[in-house]
Amino acid sequence: RRCGSQAPARVVGKWQLVACKTLSLGTAQQALLKYSSTRAIYAKDPCCSQSNIGAVTRLARAKTDDGQQKKVCQCSPIRGGRAPFMRRAVLLASLTAKTRALSAGMGGAAAQQVTLLGQDAAIALDEDLMRTPGFSVDQLMELAGLSVASAVKDAYPDASSVLVVAGPGNNGGDGLVAARHLRHFGVAKVDVVYPKQPKKQLFANLVAQCTEVDAPVSAAPPAPLATYDVVLDAVFGFSFRGAPRPPFDALLEALAATTAPLVSVDTPSGWHVERGPPDAGAVLRPAVLVSLTAPKKCAACFRGRHYVGGRFVPPFIREKYDLRLPPYPGVAQIQELEAWGADGEG
């Protein structure tokens, strides 16, 4: 099963449902309770291979440290797979109604019970924010961009130069807002690369606001990327599908090759929103990821410093999408997810 794929309705033997790591624990809990009293969490590393077709399973019994009998399912690639499907055993356990993490190898996401959104859910949540509470697009961009700038400043407090690479959609708008706030936060040099500017007045206003705070906007990088203390990837977000087209394909190649620390907004550009890094082409490996509202499923494949931003979601939307996130401290707009991917793989 590829990273981020949906869990099957039934599996080997009596085990009737398996919830993959990249589902939120709350969503898994609801699904498991729906199907039967036999409940399981599928604790696996979804990033160990993206070239597999599937796996066959072998069940055995194992005793855990607390003496409880648990099913251990080991997977092997079926014919056609080009790499081992998994790097460690799959742990299946009978759970109570309160879903909990079963494997330390699941890293930060499971330990902190953080929701991971699929692409359709992320799009629907965004639409709900604008439809029901009535947030406008520019409101959401302002809040998101402020969170991104806060995360950049937290991760790199001494950075004196930042290059923002903005894409043609709302993710690029978040980057433009972040550029303005970084100047207000005292970053001496902020340049913006914006090769394809939409004609909407909203984006024209964002460009003008950057110019007014001495964050110049140009169609190409004004200096080599490696000369900046930080490069902010705000090219593509959670609605991205397919392969990048010019001029963004070349920009992603440059972002993938740079030695400057890379910070990605919401999803690393070019990654599949659910499966993670692409099989071909430029593969960005950011040092920092700033997830907005909630991490997307591809975040399970990310290893680095991981922040969540977006302290504005109404309670009923949190409940509707079962958003499980760590509390924001004080008046902070961001929260770092400690020890993300602490298993060291990926």
N, C-alpha and C positions, 0 to 999 in steps of 0.2 A: 504494500500500500504506500502510495507516495505521500510525502509530507503534507499534512493538512487535509487529506481525503476524509470523507465521512466514514464513520464506523459502520460495519455491516449489522444487519438486524439479528443475525445469528452466527455462531461460530462453532468450533469443534465441541462435540459431546453435549453436556447439559448446559454449557455456558451459552446463554441466549443473546447476550448483547455485550459489545465491547466499545468503550468510549476512548477515542484516540487522545493522546496528550494535547493536541492542538485545539481540542474543544475546551470551552470553559468548564471548570469543575461544577459550576451550578447547572449548566446545560446538561452535562453528563448525568448529574444527580437526577434531574427531572426525567431524562430519558430512561435511566436505569430503573427508577421507581415505577415507571409506566409499564415496563415489560414483564417483570417478574420479581420474586423475592430473591432470586439469584442476581447479585449485583457485582459489577466488576469495573475496574479501571484498567485501561490498557496502558501501562507505563513503558514507553519506548522512546527511542531517539529518532525523530522523524527525518533527521537531516543526514543520516549515515549514507543514504544513496538516493538518487533521483532517477536511476536507470532501471529499477526493478519493475517487473510486471506484477509480482505478487509473492506469496510465500505459502508453504505448507507448514502445518503445525504438529508438534509432538508434545503431549501432555505428560507431566510427571508430578509427583508430590514432593513438597519440600517443607521443612519446618523452620519458621522464622525464630528470631531471637526471643520473642515473647511466648514461644511454644505453640502458637496457633498454626494449624494446618492450612496451607495455601496451595493453590494450583500454580505451577510454573509452566509456562508455555514457551517453548523455544521454536524459533522460526528459521526456515531455510529458504533460499530462493527457488522458485519453480523454474522449469525449463524456459529459457529466454532471458532470464535475469543476468545482468552482466557484473553484478557485484553482490557481496553478502547483504541480505536485506536488513539485518540488524547487527549491532555491535554488542548487544547484551541481551539477557533473557527478558522475556515478557512476563510481567507479574500480574497474575489474575487473583483477586481476593474477594471474599464475601464481605460486604460492607454493611454497616448500619445506614439509616436514612441520611445521616450526616456524612456527606462525601468528604474524603480526606485524601491527601497525597500518600501514595504507597511506596514510592521509591525515591531515595535521595538522589538517584541519577536523573530525576526529572528536573533538577535544578531550581532556579528562582521562581519560575512560573507556578509550579505545583506547590512549592513551599509557601508561597504567598497567596495562593488561590487567586490568581489573576486571570480574568477573562481574556480569551483570544477570539477576536471577531473574524468571521469569514467575509469575503468580499460583498456578497449580497446583504449580509446583516449590517456591514459598515455603511453601505449605501442607504439602506432603509433607515438606519438610525439617523444619518445626516438629514434625510428627508423629513423624518419625524421632528427633529429639532426645529426645522424651518416651518413645518406645517402646524404643529400643535402648540408649543410654547410661543411660536412666532418669531424666532430668531431670524434676522436677516443675514444674507451671505457675508456682508461686510462686518457684521458683529462677530460672526464665527471666526472670520479671518483674523480680526483684531485680537480675539482671545487666544486663538491658536498661535499666532505670530508672537504674542507676548510670552507664551509658554516656551516656544522654541528659543527665543532670545534669552530667557531666564536659564534654560538648560545649557545653552552654549556658554553663558557667563559662569555658571556653576562648575561646568566641567573644565573650562579653560579661563580661569579668572585673570590670568596675566596676559591673555592674547591682546595684541595691539593692532592686528590686521585680520580681517575676515573677508573672504570672498563668498558671496551668495550667488548660487547658480539657480535661477528660477525657470520653471517650466511654464507652459501656456495655460494651465488650468488653475484650480483653486489652491493646489499645493504650491504653485509659484507665487500666488497671492500671499500665502502664509509666509513665504520667504521674504517678500517685499516688506511686509509688516515687521518681521524679525530684524531686517536690516535697519529699519528706522529706530527700533527700540535698542538695538546694539549701539547705535550712535548715542542715544540718550543715556545708555549705561556706561558711556565713557570710552568705548572702543575707538581708537584714534583714526583708523582707516577701515572703511567698509565700502567695498565695491560690489556692484550687482551686475551679473551677466543675465540678460533677458533677451534672447535672440528672437522670440516670437511673441510680440505683445498683442493680446486680444484688443478688439476695438471697443469693448464695453467701457463706459465711463468709470466704473469702479476701478478697473486696472489702471486707467489713465490717472486717476486720482492717487493711487498708490505710488505710481512712478513719480508724480509731482511731489508727493510727501517725502520720498527718499531724496530727491534732488534738493529740497529745502533744508534738509539736515546734513547736507554735504555727503551723501551716499550716492555717488554717480552711477547711472545706469547706462550700460552699453550692450551692444549685440554680441560682443566677443570678450574674452578675458583680457583686461588691460595689461596684465603681467603674468608670467608663468605661475601656475597654481602652487607650485612648491615654495614660492616666495611668501605665501600667506601663512599666518600662524594657524588658521583654521579655514576649512572650506565647508560651506553649508550646502548640502544637496537637497534642493527643494524643486526637483524637476517633475517627478511623477508621484502621484499618491495612490490611494486605495482603489480608485476607479480605473487604473491603468490596465490595459489588456494588449496582448500581442507583442510585436517587436518594435523597438524605437525607430522612428524615421528621422531623416535629416531635418534640421541640423543636430538633433539631440543624440543621434547615434554616436557622432564624433565627440560630443560633450561627455557622454557616459564613458567612452574610451579614455578620455583625459581624466575623468574623476577616478576611474578604476586604477589608473597608472600613477596618480599623484602620490608623493611621499608626505604631503601635508595631512594632518589629522582631518578625517572626514566625519561630518555629522549629518545624518539623514533625517529628514522630516517624515514622520509617520511610517513610511516604508522605504527601504533602500531602492533608489530608482533602478528600474529594469528587473527587479525581482517579481516573481509571481506573488500576488498578494496572499495566497494561501500556501503554495508549495515552497516558496523561498527562492534561492539563487537560480538563475537560468542555466540551462544545460549548455548553452553556447553564447558567444558574444561577450560583451563587457560584463564583468561580475564585480560589483562594488562590495567592498568589505569595510563598512564604516566602523570607526572606533566608538561612536556614540549613536544611539537611536533615540529619537524623541517621538514616542507614540502619542497620538492625539485622541482624546476621549477614552480609548482603550486600545491595547496592542492588537495588531492584526495577527492572523495565524502564522504569517511568515516570520514573525518575531521569535517563534520557537527555534528557528534556524540561525538566529543572531547570537553572537558572542561578543560582549563588550559592555560598556556602561549604558544602561537603559533607563530612560526617564518616561514618565507619563505626565501629560499636560492636558488641561481642559477641565478646569474646576468650575463647571457651569451647567452640568447635565442635571435636569430636574429629577426628583426622586422617582416619579412614575416611569420615566424612560429607563432609569437604572434598573427598576424592577422588571420592566417589559423585556429588556435584553439581558437580564440577570448579570449586570455588570458588577464584577467583584474586583475591587481595586483597593490598594492600601490607602489609608487616610492621608490627606494632605496636612502637613504640619503648619500650625499658625496661620499666617496669611499667604503662604507660598502658593504659587501657581503651578508648581511642578512637584513631583515626588520621584526620587530615584528608586528603582527596583533593585535592591541589593543582591549581590551574588547571582546575577542573571547568568544562566548557563554555567553554573559553578562546577558542572561535571567535567568541564574542560574539553568537551568534544565540539566539533563543528568548525 
